[in-house]
């Protein structure tokens, strides 16, 4: 109660100080425990990684290693028990997870960098042991590299994913978050606030705005708590630990330098938000020049080795998934034919890579003349001018169709589209020519990559997203493609299919 009273008086003092251009003097130190949550979360990951590595190596020794290979030997060297060799491997593995900064506070719990570093650390450790075994001619069981490494890597990624789910749940309850102020002009500050709020769990709790526009009490429903000259006082008064700088003409380099010093003295965080939005971390590189921290942004390219890797992954993945889901597709075909007459699978013209049309395959989930009714239904609900042709409570859907659409079973025939190369496993969803005709210049960038069976917006809200949000997510995918992002989307797709929730229709 006393802290809240002091903070309230401090904020009023800051506003009075802005009006009379005085200086606020009340300082309320931010809670140390709240500021240290990245370190505490990383500490949990240390214990988790240790348990995973130990469990994998113990399981390998007990279940996989042949009895006759219980010792490590090499020409002219002593016989070393496999237990000792595995303990050494485990220690090096854990050290590598630290050296490769897989628990760095800036990447842990969000983005694909954490997973990429897990892969790099694990591959580096086993490559090191393979090189040592080769040059010293050490007799090592091949199953150590064919079984222990992939199983351990999958287990590490899975446990980090579980921890990430736990962290998201905590952040939705406003725990394990940065208490942040947004500093900048109203338009730029509002854009940052809206972008952070769009994310399910961004890790930031916006508690105030620092700006020098007089007469503004709130920006995007966030209170204005001070002017540029008194950002640090506002940080103290609101118990914030982070300042996000959105940019303003009044914030000159000397002010930014002093602000950085003041924030560092409070063990806080200073975050500079670039004006270029929807750019993923791997595309951004800091390259100092003439004492300036210049930020270079790479342009996305899906060609050469990247294009070959994505096509190979699509080809192998589609073959495996066709074999796995063939019984499901057979049962679905029988159910559709037994409910209503008509074709089981229909081929619908869609627009793909570069604007070329192709026939997208789907299990029929609607009545036979569904396409003929679409225009009238869109006119009835007033959405015929939107490039996202979705009918609310669609009366054309059959009973079997409602079930297979909810679990995305109707999309399974598109595996054959992936097999022949007109679609990819992951990419923006292909749309009808009439929808593409409504595209603006930005939306046409969706056509720079192959359309996919699943995409970023499908796993981020499915039918509840507006066209603007769906487009933003698709463009983010196009502009920031990576192989690891495809893997993440596929895992999230599996989760959405098994537990579709209220957003599936």
N, C-alpha and C positions, 0 to 999 in steps of 0.2 A: 504493500500500500504506500509506504514511504517513497519507494523508487518511482512508482507511477505518479505520485504527487509532484516529486521533484522534476520528473521528465516533463509533466504537463506544464509546470511553471517555466521550465527551460524553453519549451517550444513557444510559449507566449512571449517570453523574453526575446527570443530570436526574431519573432515578427515585429515586436516593438523596436528592436535594434535595426531591422531593415528600414522601418519607417523613419527613424531619426538618424540613420547611418551611424549608430553607435556600435559597440562591440559587446556581444554576449559573453558572460564570464562563467556560467555554470557548466561544469563538466561532470558527466556521469559515466564512469568507466563501463564499457560493455562487459557482459558476462564472459569470463575466460572459458568456462566449460562449453558454452554455446559456440564460441569461436574455434574451439579445438576439435569440432566434430569430424573433419576429414582425417585428422591424425588418429582419433579413436576408431573410426571406421576402418582405416588402413590396418590398425592393430588387430582387429577382428579377422581381417583377410590373412594376416600372417599366420594366425592359429589355424585358420581354415586350410590354407595352402599346405601347411605342415602335415595336417591330418590326411589330406588327399595324397600327397607324395608318399607318406609312410604307408598308407593303406594299399596303394598301387604296388609298391615294391614288395611289401609283405605278401600280397596276393600273388604276385608273379613268382616269388620264391616258393610259396606253398603249393600253388596250383599248376603252374606252367613249366617251371624249370625241371628238366629230367633229373632223376636221381643220380645218373652217372656224370652229371655236369655240376656237381656241388662245389667244385673248386675252380679257381681261375689259374691257368698255367700258361707259361711261355718258355721258349727255349733258353736255357741257362738261368732261368729265374725261379724263385721259390713258388710253392703252391699257396695261394691265398684263398681263404674261405670266401665263397660267394657272398656270404652275409656281410663281410667287411667291404667287399667291392660295392655292394648295393648301398651300404651306409654312406660310403664316399660319394656315390652317384647322387643319393638323396640330398646330401649336404651341398654339393655343387649345384644341383637343380634349384634348391631353395635360395642359394646365393645369387644365381643367375636371375631369378625372379625379382630380386632386389636391385641387381645391377642394371637390368633392363627397365627399371622403374615401372613395373607393372602395377604398383600401388601408389603411384604419384598422385598427389592431391588434386592436380589439375585435370586428370583424366579418369580417375577411379569413379566407378558408378555411372558413367555416361559415355556415349559415343563408342566407336569401334576401335579406338586406339588401345584401349585396355586389352581387348581380345587379340589384337595384332601383336602387341608386345608379349603376351603369353605364348603365342605361336613362335615368335622369334626367339624367345628365351629357351623354350623347350627344344626347338630344332638346333640351336647353337650348342646346347649341352650335349645332346646325343651325337651331333657331328664331331664335337671334340673327343668324345669317347671312342667313336668309330675311328678317327684319325690316330689316336693313341694305340688302339688295338691293332691297327693296320701296320704302323711303323714298328711296333715292338713285337708284332706277330703273336699277340695274346689270343688264346683260345677263349672266345666269348660266345655264349649262346646267341644265335641270330634272333631268337624270340624276344630278347631284351629290347631290340630295336623295332621289331615287327609287331610286338604286342604291348610291351610296357609303355613305350613312348606314345603311341596313338591313344591308348586307353587313358594314360595319365593326362594327356593334353585335353581330351574330351571331358574328363572328370574335372579338371581345373576350370575349363570354360563353363561347364554346367554349374559348379558351385559359385563362380563369380556371377552367373546369371541369377541364381537363386538369391544371392546377397543383394543383387541389384533390385530384384522384386521387393525384397524386404525394405531396402532404402526408399524405393518409390512409395511404398505404403506409409513409411514414417514421414516422408515429405508431404504427402497429402494431408497429414495431420499437423503440418507446420513444425515438424521436428527434423533435425539434421538438415537445416537450411541456412543459407546466408541471409541475414537481415540487411537489406540493401536500400540505399538511396540512389535515385536516378538523377543525374546532374546534367542539365542541358536546356536548350530552347524547348518551349512547350510542344512543338510538332515532333521534334526528334525524341524527346522524353516520352511522349505518348506512344510513339511507334515502338520504342523499346518495351514499354510496359505491356502493350497489347501482344507483342511477340512472346514475351515471357509467360503471359497468362494463357496463351494458346497451347503451350506445352503442358503435357500431363503432369509432369513433375520436373521443373527446371532446376530446382535446388536453390531458387532465390525467392525470398519473401519481400516484396517491395513495400516499404513502410513509409516512404516519403519522396518528395521531389524537391530538388534544389534548383531554383530558377530566379531570374531577376525581373520577371514580368509582374508588374504591380496589379493588384485587383484580382488575381487568380487565386482562388482558395483551393481548388483541386485540379488535377490533370488526369483524365481517365479514371476518375473516382479515387485517386490517390492524393492525400493532402500535400499542399505546398508547405514545406517546413523551414524555408530559409532562402537567402540569396546566395549568389556565387561566392561572395567575399566571406561568407560565414558557413561554408559547407562543413568544416570540421566541427563547429559548434552544433550544427544540426545533427551530425553523426553522433556526437556525445549525447545530445538530448533525446534522440530517438532510440538509443541503445543499438545503433546499427554497427555492423562490422565490415561493411562493403560499400564502396561508392562506385557506381557505374556511370562513366562519363559518356554522355551521348553526343556532346559537342555543342559549342556556342561561340559566336564571334567574340563575346566578352571574356572568354576563358583563354588568356594568353599563355605562352610557354612558361613564363616565370611563375604564374599562378599554378600551373600544373605541376611544376617542379616542387614548389612549396607544399602543395596538396599531397604529393607523393611522400614527402618527408613526414608530414603530420600524420598521414594514415599509417605509415610504417612505424612511427613512434607508438601508435595504439595497437600494434599487431593486427592491423586490419588488411583489407584487400582493396586494391585499386584496379578496376576493370575498365578498359577503354573499348567501347562498342564502335566498330567501323561503320561507315555509312553504307557499305555494300552488304546487303543482307543475303541470307540463305546460301552462305558459302561455308562448306565444311572445313574442319581443321586441317586435313591433309593438303588442301589447296593453298593454305596460307603459310608463308615463310617470312620470318624476320631477317632482314639483311641490312645491318647498319651501314650507313655511308655518311661521311662528313659529320659524324656525331649525331646523326638523326636515325631513330629507330624505324626505318622504312619497312613497310609491309608489302610483300610481293604476292600477288594472287595469280595462281596458274589457271590456264584455261582447260576445261575438261576435254579429254580425248579418249575415245573408245576405238582404238585401231591397233594394228599390229598384234603384238603378243596378247594384249588385253582382249581384243576382239576374239582371237583364237581361243584363249582360255575360257571366255564366257560361252562361246559356241560349243566347245568340248564339254563343258559342265552341263549345258542344256541337253546335249545329245545323250550323254551317259545318264543324266538324271531322268530324262523322259523315258528311256528304255527301262530303267529300274522301276520307275513309278507305274508304268503301264503293266509290267509283270505283277507288281504288288497289288494294284487296284483292279486287275481284270475280273476277279470274282465280284467285286462291288459293282463294276460297270455292267456285268451280266445280269445281276439281280435287279439293278435299276432299270435296265432295258425291259425286262419282263414286267416289272411293276407299272411302267409307263404304258406299255402296250395293253395291259389288262384293264387299265382305268379308262382310257379314252382312245378312240381311233386316231390314226395319223402316224406320221413318221416318228421314230424313236429319237433319232438324231437329226437335227436340222443344221443347215449351213447358212449362216447369216453374213452378208457383206459387211466388212469392217475396213477401216483405214489403218494401214500399218506404217512401217518404216518409209520415210520419204514421201508419204502421201499415197503410196500404192495400195490399192484395194486387194483384199484376200478374203477367202471364205473361212470364217471362224466357226468351229464345230461346238455344239452344245447339246446336252440332253434336253429334249423338249419338256419344259416345265409349265407351259401354258396351253390354252386351247389352240386348235389348229389354225385359226385365222387371227392370231394375236397381233401380228404386225399391221394388219388392216385397221385395227381398233386403236393403235397407239396415238395417232394424230388427234383424234377426237378426245381421248382421255387427257392428253396434255393440255389441250385447249380448255377442257372442263376445269382443270385445277390451276390454269393460268401459268404454266411453266414451259410453254412451247418456244419461248425465246431464250431459254437457258441451254447451254451445251451439255447438260447432264440430264438425259431423258430418263427420269425416274418417276414412276406413278405410285403415289401413296395409296396403300390398301388396294393394290392392283387386283381387280376382279377377274382378270384373265388367268390367274395362276390356279392350277389344279391342286388337288389334295396331295398327290404324290410330289408335284412340283414345289409346293410350299416346304415340304420336308427336305428335298434334295437341294433347294436353293439356300435354305438356312444353314446347311452344312457344306455348301459349295460343291456338292456332288455333281451338280449339273455342269460344272466346268471341267470335269475330268476328260472328256473327249478332246479338249484343247491340248492334251499331251501329244496328240498326233500332229497338231499344228507346230508344236515345239520340235517334234522329231523331224519334220520336213523343213524347218527353218523359217516359217512365216511368223512365229512367235518365240518368245523367250520364257523361261520359268518366272523371271522377275522383270518387271518393267511397267510403264504406264498402261492402263487398261485401254484396249482398242475401242474406238467409238465409231458410230455410224457416220456416213458421209454427210447427212443432214446436220449432225452435231458439229462436225469439223467445219462445215460452212459458216458456223457462228463464231469460229475462233477469231481472236485478235492476234496481233503479232507475237505476243508473249506465249499464247497457248500453242501456236504452231511449233514451238520448240519441243513440245511433247513428241513430235514425229521424228526427232533426230536419233532415237533409239528404237529398237524393236519393241512392240507392245508385249506385255507380259500376262501370264495367268494370274499372278498376284503382283501387287505394287504397294508402294509406301502408304497411299491413302486407304487402301483396302484394309490394312492392319492398323490404321489409326482412327477408325471411326466408321468405316464402311458406309452404310446408307444414310447416316445422320449428318455427314459432312455436306456443306454447301459447295457449289461449284468453285467458288473462290478459294476455299481451303483445300479442296481436292487438287486444283490446279497448282497451288503453291507447293504442295507436297510432291506432285509429279515433277515440277520444274526443279525442285531440290534434288530429286533422284537423278534427273538428267544431268544437272550441273555438277553433281558430286558422286558419280558412280564409283563404286569400288566393289571388289569381289567379296570382301568381308561384309559389306552392307547387304549384298544379295543373300548371304548366309543368314544374317540376322532376320531379314524379312521372311525368309522361308520358315525359320523357326517360329516367328510370330504368326505366320499363316497357319502353321500346324496347330498352334494354340487356339487361334480364332475358329478353326474348323471343328476342333474337338469341343470347345466351349464357346459357341458363337455369341452368346449374350443377347442383349436387346437391340444391338445395332445391325443384326443380320436379318435380311428379308429376302 
